[in-house]
Amino acid sequence: MSNAVLSARDHYAGQTYQDIALKDGDDVPSVLRERINPPQPTVDIPFSRYTDRAFFDLEMQKMWRRVWQYACRDEHVPDVGDYYVYDLGRLSLIIVRTQQGLRAYHNSCLHRGTKLKPSGWSASIQCPFHGWDWNLDGSLHGIRCDWEFPHLRRDQAGLRQARVESWNGFIFVNFSLQGPALVDYLEVLPEHFRRSTRNHASGMCIRRSTTI
């Protein structure tokens, strides 16, 4: 561990979260007494990281398309037909509550790429441009002037899905169909909350549901 990290911690000796909680006099659960502070690099982050377009494009390509990210809460989509639009740069997903659970679809019409929805409620997902319409399960419901599309294979015209999972009431999405499940991506958090709620049985109520 570097001297810089040690000196920074020594400077705030006795003023950590755990120290303050103990001074309050309550019986602090053991899970909240733990101190796990991995060393952090102290080198300055270049200002260009926040302003450089090339670095932004690299993040969008290499990171944001591949990682789990918080999108909304269960309360945003409580009933079948409720949906929430999650935008990230030029990417957009529709998170919808269906009879089968949560689904996440790319917010783009398969016909001409028009953005399908803002946030709200709907019995189906219809493109505002040419009226192509999908069921909440992603299957194609109908298209106007369907005689003009004899070549269309309806069984292959479903909305493109992304991954979506709910943990502790928080809904996460992942644009990539590859990679670890959300519970693995969260690493120590699920176990931390399980231990915390065991110590405070009358405290926070956790409801966990997972649907892809």
SERO-4910 file (N, C-alpha, C, O; in steps of 0.05 Angstrom, whole numbers):
BEGIN
 pado doro    nc1    nc2    nc3   cac1   cac2   cac3    cc1    cc2    cc3    oc1    oc2    oc3
  Met    A     17    -24      0      0      0      0     17     25      0     37     26     15
  Ser    A     10     45    -16     27     68    -19     26     86      6      6     85     21
  Asn    A     47    102      9     48    120     32     26    141     29     15    151     49
  Ala    A     19    149      4     -2    169      0    -29    159     11    -43    174     23
  Val    A    -35    133      6    -60    122     16    -60    120     46    -80    127     59
  Leu    A    -37    112     58    -35    109     87    -38    136    100    -53    139    120
  Ser    A    -25    157     90    -26    183    102    -54    195    100    -62    209    119
  Ala    A    -68    189     79    -95    199     76   -113    187     97   -130    201    108
  Arg    A   -111    161    102   -127    148    122   -120    157    150   -138    161    166
  Asp    A    -94    159    155    -86    169    182    -97    196    187   -103    203    210
  His    A    -99    213    167   -109    240    170   -137    241    181   -145    259    195
  Tyr    A   -153    220    174   -181    219    182   -185    197    203   -207    186    205
  Ala    A   -165    191    218   -168    170    239   -190    177    258   -193    199    268
  Gly    A   -207    157    264   -229    161    282   -254    174    270   -273    179    284
  Gln    A   -253    180    244   -275    194    231   -287    177    208   -300    189    190
  Thr    A   -283    151    208   -296    134    188   -325    131    194   -335    138    216
  Tyr    A   -340    120    175   -369    114    180   -372     96    204   -390    101    221
  Gln    A   -355     75    206   -357     57    228   -352     71    255   -366     66    274
  Asp    A   -332     88    256   -326    103    280   -350    120    289   -357    120    313
  Ile    A   -362    134    271   -384    151    278   -408    135    287   -422    143    305
  Ala    A   -414    112    273   -436     95    281   -433     84    309   -452     83    324
  Leu    A   -408     77    316   -403     67    343   -407     89    364   -416     83    386
  Lys    A   -400    113    357   -403    135    376   -432    142    382   -439    154    402
  Asp    A   -450    134    363   -479    139    367   -491    123    390   -512    130    400
  Gly    A   -477    102    398   -485     86    421   -504     63    415   -510     47    432
  Asp    A   -513     60    390   -530     38    382   -514     13    379   -489     13    375
  Asp    A   -528    -10    379   -515    -36    374   -511    -39    344   -529    -47    330
  Val    A   -487    -33    334   -481    -34    306   -477    -63    297   -461    -77    309
  Pro    A   -492    -73    277   -489   -100    267   -460   -105    258   -447    -87    249
  Ser    A   -452   -129    260   -424   -136    253   -419   -130    224   -396   -123    217
  Val    A   -439   -133    206   -434   -128    178   -428    -99    173   -414    -93    153
  Leu    A   -437    -81    190   -431    -53    187   -405    -44    201   -397    -21    199
  Arg    A   -393    -63    216   -368    -57    229   -344    -63    211   -322    -55    217
  Glu    A   -349    -78    190   -327    -86    172   -314    -62    159   -328    -42    152
  Arg    A   -288    -63    156   -273    -42    142   -257    -55    119   -237    -68    124
  Ile    A   -267    -52     96   -254    -63     72   -248    -39     54   -266    -30     39
  Asn    A   -224    -29     55   -216     -6     39   -193    -13     21   -170     -8     28
  Pro    A   -199    -24     -3   -177    -30    -21   -163     -5    -29   -175     16    -32
  Pro    A   -136     -6    -33   -121     18    -42   -132     29    -68   -138     14    -86
  Gln    A   -134     55    -69   -143     68    -93   -120     85   -105   -104     97    -90
  Pro    A   -117     85   -131    -96    101   -144   -102    131   -138   -124    140   -139
  Thr    A    -81    146   -133    -83    174   -127    -74    192   -149    -73    217   -146
  Val    A    -67    181   -172    -58    197   -194    -81    213   -205   -104    204   -205
  Asp    A    -76    237   -214    -97    255   -225   -108    243   -251    -94    231   -267
  Ile    A   -135    245   -254   -148    237   -279   -146    260   -299   -153    282   -293
  Pro    A   -136    254   -323   -134    275   -343   -161    289   -348   -181    276   -350
  Phe    A   -160    315   -351   -185    330   -356   -198    322   -382   -222    323   -385
  Ser    A   -182    312   -401   -192    304   -427   -211    280   -425   -228    276   -443
  Arg    A   -210    265   -403   -228    243   -399   -257    252   -399   -275    237   -406
  Tyr    A   -262    277   -391   -289    287   -389   -297    304   -413   -320    311   -415
  Thr    A   -279    309   -431   -285    327   -453   -278    316   -480   -288    325   -501
  Asp    A   -262    295   -481   -252    284   -507   -273    266   -520   -281    246   -508
  Arg    A   -281    273   -544   -302    258   -558   -292    229   -565   -308    210   -563
  Ala    A   -267    227   -572   -257    200   -579   -258    182   -555   -264    158   -557
  Phe    A   -252    192   -530   -253    176   -507   -282    168   -500   -287    146   -491
  Phe    A   -300    187   -504   -329    182   -500   -338    160   -518   -352    141   -510
  Asp    A   -331    161   -544   -339    141   -563   -327    113   -555   -340     93   -558
  Leu    A   -303    114   -545   -290     89   -536   -305     77   -512   -309     52   -511
  Glu    A   -313     94   -493   -329     84   -470   -355     72   -480   -363     50   -470
  Met    A   -368     85   -498   -394     75   -508   -390     48   -522   -407     30   -519
  Gln    A   -368     45   -536   -364     20   -551   -354     -3   -533   -363    -25   -535
  Lys    A   -335      4   -515   -322    -17   -500   -334    -23   -473   -331    -45   -462
  Met    A   -348     -3   -461   -358     -6   -434   -389     -6   -432   -400    -26   -424
  Trp    A   -401     16   -440   -430     19   -434   -447     -1   -449   -470     -6   -440
  Arg    A   -439    -12   -470   -454    -32   -485   -451    -60   -472   -465    -78   -480
  Arg    A   -434    -62   -452   -427    -89   -442   -432    -93   -412   -429   -115   -402
  Val    A   -439    -72   -397   -441    -74   -368   -469    -70   -359   -486    -58   -373
  Trp    A   -475    -81   -335   -501    -77   -323   -502    -48   -313   -482    -38   -302
  Gln    A   -525    -35   -316   -528     -7   -307   -556     -3   -296   -576    -14   -307
  Tyr    A   -558     13   -275   -584     18   -263   -601     34   -282   -592     55   -292
  Ala    A   -626     26   -286   -644     40   -304   -668     52   -290   -674     75   -296
  Cys    A   -681     37   -272   -705     48   -259   -711     30   -235   -696     12   -228
  Arg    A   -734     35   -222   -743     20   -199   -767      3   -207   -781     10   -227
  Asp    A   -772    -18   -192   -796    -34   -196   -821    -17   -196   -841    -22   -210
  Glu    A   -821      4   -179   -844     21   -176   -850     37   -202   -873     46   -205
  His    A   -831     40   -220   -836     53   -245   -852     36   -264   -866     47   -282
  Val    A   -851     10   -261   -866     -8   -279   -881    -29   -262   -875    -53   -265
  Pro    A   -900    -21   -245   -912    -40   -227   -932    -59   -240   -935    -82   -231
  Asp    A   -945    -50   -262   -967    -66   -274   -961    -74   -302   -945    -61   -316
  Val    A   -974    -95   -311   -971   -104   -339   -978    -82   -358  -1000    -70   -356
  Gly    A   -961    -75   -377   -965    -53   -395   -950    -29   -388   -946    -11   -405
  Asp    A   -941    -26   -363   -924     -3   -355   -897     -7   -368   -886    -29   -369
  Tyr    A   -886     15   -378   -860     14   -390   -844     39   -382   -855     60   -375
  Tyr    A   -818     36   -384   -799     58   -377   -778     59   -399   -767     38   -406
  Val    A   -772     82   -409   -751     85   -429   -725     94   -416   -723    113   -402
  Tyr    A   -704     78   -422   -677     84   -412   -660     92   -436   -655     76   -454
  Asp    A   -650    117   -435   -633    127   -456   -604    129   -446   -599    137   -424
  Leu    A   -586    122   -463   -557    124   -457   -543    132   -483   -539    116   -501
  Gly    A   -535    158   -485   -523    167   -510   -543    164   -532   -566    174   -530
  Arg    A   -535    151   -553   -554    146   -575   -568    119   -573   -583    111   -591
  Leu    A   -564    105   -551   -577     80   -546   -602     84   -530   -604    103   -514
  Ser    A   -622     67   -534   -647     71   -520   -660     43   -517   -661     27   -536
  Leu    A   -671     38   -492   -685     12   -487   -712     19   -476   -717     39   -462
  Ile    A   -732      1   -482   -758      1   -469   -759    -22   -449   -756    -45   -457
  Ile    A   -762    -15   -424   -766    -35   -403   -795    -37   -397   -808    -18   -390
  Val    A   -807    -61   -401   -836    -64   -400   -843    -87   -382   -829   -108   -381
  Arg    A   -865    -84   -366   -875   -106   -350   -895   -121   -366   -915   -110   -375
  Thr    A   -890   -147   -370   -908   -164   -386   -920   -186   -367   -913   -187   -344
  Gln    A   -938   -202   -379   -949   -224   -363   -928   -244   -355   -931   -257   -334
  Gln    A   -906   -245   -370   -884   -264   -364   -863   -251   -347   -844   -265   -339
  Gly    A   -865   -226   -340   -845   -212   -323   -833   -189   -338   -845   -178   -357
  Leu    A   -809   -181   -330   -796   -158   -343   -783   -165   -370   -773   -187   -373
  Arg    A   -785   -147   -389   -772   -150   -414   -759   -123   -421   -768   -102   -412
  Ala    A   -737   -124   -436   -724    -99   -445   -719   -102   -475   -708   -122   -484
  Tyr    A   -728    -82   -490   -726    -83   -519   -711    -58   -529   -713    -37   -517
  His    A   -696    -61   -551   -684    -38   -563   -707    -20   -574   -725    -29   -588
  Asn    A   -705      6   -567   -727     25   -572   -724     35   -601   -720     59   -606
  Ser    A   -728     17   -619   -724     23   -648   -742      5   -665   -742    -19   -662
  Cys    A   -757     18   -682   -775      2   -700   -758    -14   -720   -738     -4   -730
  Leu    A   -766    -39   -724   -751    -56   -742   -755    -48   -771   -740    -57   -789
  His    A   -774    -30   -777   -779    -22   -804   -760      0   -813   -745     -4   -832
  Arg    A   -761     23   -800   -745     46   -808   -728     58   -785   -715     79   -788
  Gly    A   -728     44   -762   -711     53   -741   -722     76   -724   -707     87   -707
  Thr    A   -747     83   -727   -759    105   -712   -760     97   -682   -765     74   -675
  Lys    A   -755    117   -664   -757    112   -636   -786    105   -629   -805    120   -637
  Leu    A   -791     83   -615   -818     73   -611   -833     87   -589   -857     94   -593
  Lys    A   -820     92   -566   -835    102   -543   -820    122   -527   -796    120   -524
  Pro    A   -835    141   -515   -825    155   -491   -834    139   -466   -845    117   -470
  Ser    A   -830    148   -442   -839    133   -419   -869    136   -416   -881    156   -423
  Gly    A   -882    114   -404   -911    115   -400   -923     87   -397   -911     70   -386
  Trp    A   -947     84   -408   -962     58   -407   -973     53   -435   -980     72   -449
  Ser    A   -975     27   -442   -986     20   -468   -994     -9   -468   -980    -25   -455
  Ala    A  -1015    -16   -483  -1023    -44   -485  -1006    -58   -505  -1005    -83   -505
  Ser    A   -992    -44   -522   -974    -55   -542   -952    -35   -547   -952    -13   -535
  Ile    A   -933    -42   -564   -911    -24   -571   -913    -17   -601   -906    -34   -618
  Gln    A   -922      7   -607   -928     14   -635   -910     36   -644   -906     56   -630
  Cys    A   -898     33   -668   -882     53   -679   -899     77   -688   -919     73   -702
  Pro    A   -892    102   -681   -909    125   -688   -905    133   -718   -920    150   -727
  Phe    A   -887    121   -732   -882    129   -760   -901    114   -779   -918    126   -792
  His    A   -897     88   -781   -914     72   -800   -933     53   -786   -947     38   -799
  Gly    A   -934     54   -759   -954     39   -745   -948     10   -741   -966     -5   -733
  Trp    A   -924      1   -745   -918    -27   -739   -922    -31   -709   -916    -13   -693
  Asp    A   -933    -54   -701   -943    -58   -674   -933    -85   -663   -935   -105   -677
  Trp    A   -922    -84   -639   -912   -108   -626   -927   -114   -600   -934    -95   -586
  Asn    A   -931   -139   -594   -942   -147   -568   -922   -141   -546   -898   -137   -551
  Leu    A   -931   -141   -521   -913   -136   -499   -891   -157   -496   -870   -152   -485
  Asp    A   -897   -182   -506   -876   -203   -505   -856   -200   -528   -838   -217   -531
  Gly    A   -858   -179   -544   -839   -174   -565   -846   -185   -592   -833   -179   -612
  Ser    A   -866   -202   -594   -874   -214   -619   -890   -193   -636   -903   -176   -625
  Leu    A   -888   -196   -662   -901   -177   -680   -932   -181   -679   -942   -203   -682
  His    A   -946   -159   -673   -975   -160   -672   -988   -155   -698  -1007   -169   -707
  Gly    A   -979   -135   -712   -990   -128   -738   -977   -105   -751   -964    -88   -738
  Ile    A   -980   -103   -777   -969    -80   -792   -990    -70   -812  -1006    -86   -822
  Arg    A   -990    -44   -817  -1009    -33   -835  -1000    -40   -864   -977    -41   -870
  Cys    A  -1020    -44   -881  -1015    -51   -909   -996    -75   -911   -976    -74   -925
  Asp    A  -1003    -95   -896   -985   -118   -894   -981   -132   -921   -962   -148   -925
  Trp    A   -999   -127   -941   -996   -139   -967   -971   -129   -982   -963   -141  -1001
  Glu    A   -960   -107   -972   -936    -96   -984   -911   -109   -974   -889   -103   -983
  Phe    A   -914   -128   -955   -891   -141   -943   -893   -171   -944   -892   -185   -924
  Pro    A   -897   -182   -968   -901   -211   -971   -875   -226   -963   -876   -250   -957
  His    A   -853   -213   -964   -827   -226   -958   -821   -227   -928   -803   -241   -920
  Leu    A   -838   -213   -912   -832   -211   -883   -838   -237   -869   -860   -248   -872
  Arg    A   -818   -247   -854   -823   -271   -837   -830   -261   -809   -813   -252   -794
  Arg    A   -856   -263   -803   -865   -252   -778   -852   -265   -753   -849   -252   -733
  Asp    A   -846   -291   -756   -833   -304   -733   -805   -294   -727   -794   -300   -706
  Gln    A   -794   -279   -746   -767   -268   -742   -768   -237   -740   -747   -224   -741
  Ala    A   -792   -226   -737   -795   -197   -736   -801   -187   -708   -813   -166   -704
  Gly    A   -792   -202   -687   -796   -193   -660   -777   -171   -652   -756   -168   -665
  Leu    A   -783   -156   -632   -765   -135   -623   -740   -147   -612   -740   -168   -599
  Arg    A   -718   -133   -617   -692   -141   -607   -691   -138   -576   -698   -116   -566
  Gln    A   -683   -158   -562   -682   -157   -533   -655   -150   -523   -634   -156   -535
  Ala    A   -655   -138   -499   -631   -134   -483   -636   -149   -457   -658   -158   -452
  Arg    A   -616   -152   -441   -620   -165   -415   -631   -146   -394   -623   -123   -394
  Val    A   -648   -156   -378   -660   -139   -356   -664   -157   -332   -674   -179   -334
  Glu    A   -655   -148   -308   -659   -162   -283   -665   -142   -261   -658   -119   -262
  Ser    A   -680   -152   -241   -687   -135   -219   -675   -146   -193   -677   -170   -188
  Trp    A   -662   -129   -178   -650   -137   -152   -656   -116   -132   -650    -92   -135
  Asn    A   -669   -124   -109   -674   -106    -87   -692    -82    -96   -690    -61    -84
  Gly    A   -709    -87   -116   -726    -65   -126   -713    -48   -147   -727    -31   -159
  Phe    A   -687    -52   -152   -674    -36   -173   -672    -52   -199   -665    -76   -198
  Ile    A   -680    -40   -221   -680    -53   -246   -655    -46   -262   -649    -22   -265
  Phe    A   -640    -65   -271   -615    -62   -285   -619    -72   -314   -634    -91   -318
  Val    A   -604    -60   -333   -605    -69   -360   -576    -73   -370   -557    -62   -359
  Asn    A   -574    -90   -390   -548    -95   -403   -553    -98   -433   -568   -116   -441
  Phe    A   -541    -80   -449   -545    -81   -478   -534   -106   -490   -542   -115   -512
  Ser    A   -514   -119   -477   -501   -143   -487   -515   -168   -477   -523   -169   -454
  Leu    A   -518   -188   -494   -530   -213   -486   -509   -232   -475   -515   -254   -465
  Gln    A   -484   -223   -475   -462   -239   -464   -453   -228   -437   -461   -206   -429
  Gly    A   -437   -243   -423   -426   -233   -398   -440   -244   -373   -459   -260   -376
  Pro    A   -431   -236   -350   -441   -248   -325   -470   -239   -319   -479   -219   -329
  Ala    A   -483   -255   -303   -510   -248   -293   -507   -225   -274   -486   -220   -263
  Leu    A   -530   -211   -269   -529   -188   -252   -519   -195   -224   -503   -180   -212
  Val    A   -529   -217   -213   -521   -224   -185   -491   -228   -183   -480   -223   -162
  Asp    A   -479   -238   -204   -449   -241   -204   -436   -214   -208   -415   -209   -196
  Tyr    A   -447   -197   -224   -436   -170   -229   -436   -153   -204   -418   -137   -200
  Leu    A   -457   -157   -187   -459   -142   -162   -439   -150   -141   -435   -137   -121
  Glu    A   -426   -173   -145   -405   -183   -128   -415   -185    -99   -432   -202    -93
  Val    A   -405   -168    -80   -409   -172    -52   -436   -160    -43   -445   -165    -20
  Leu    A   -449   -144    -59   -473   -130    -50   -496   -148    -41   -507   -144    -19
  Pro    A   -504   -169    -56   -526   -186    -47   -520   -199    -20   -538   -199     -3
  Glu    A   -496   -209    -16   -490   -221     10   -489   -200     32   -498   -206     54
  His    A   -480   -176     26   -479   -155     46   -508   -149     55   -512   -146     79
  Phe    A   -527   -146     37   -554   -140     44   -567   -163     58   -584   -159     76
  Arg    A   -561   -188     51   -572   -211     65   -563   -211     94   -580   -216    112
  Arg    A   -538   -206     98   -528   -206    126   -539   -182    141   -544   -184    165
  Ser    A   -542   -160    128   -553   -136    141   -581   -141    150   -589   -133    172
  Thr    A   -598   -153    133   -626   -157    140   -629   -179    161   -648   -179    176
  Arg    A   -610   -198    162   -611   -218    183   -607   -205    210   -619   -213    230
  Asn    A   -590   -184    211   -585   -170    236   -607   -150    243   -611   -143    266
  His    A   -622   -141    222   -644   -123    226   -669   -134    214   -678   -125    193
  Ala    A   -680   -156    226   -702   -170    214   -727   -152    212   -743   -156    194
  Ser    A   -729   -132    229   -752   -114    228   -746    -89    211   -763    -71    211
  Gly    A   -723    -88    198   -716    -64    183   -724    -66    154   -747    -73    148
  Met    A   -705    -61    136   -711    -60    107   -722    -87     97   -712   -108    104
  Cys    A   -743    -85     82   -755   -109     69   -745   -111     41   -747    -92     25
  Ile    A   -733   -134     34   -722   -137      8   -739   -156     -9   -745   -178      1
  Arg    A   -746   -148    -33   -760   -165    -51   -742   -168    -76   -735   -148    -88
  Arg    A   -736   -192    -83   -718   -196   -106   -732   -213   -127   -743   -235   -121
  Ser    A   -733   -204   -152   -743   -219   -174   -725   -216   -197   -714   -195   -202
  Thr    A   -721   -238   -212   -703   -237   -235   -717   -248   -260   -726   -271   -259
  Thr    A   -719   -233   -281   -731   -242   -306   -714   -233   -329   -705   -209   -329
  Ile    A   -708   -250   -348   -693   -242   -372   -713   -242   -395   -705   -236   -418
***
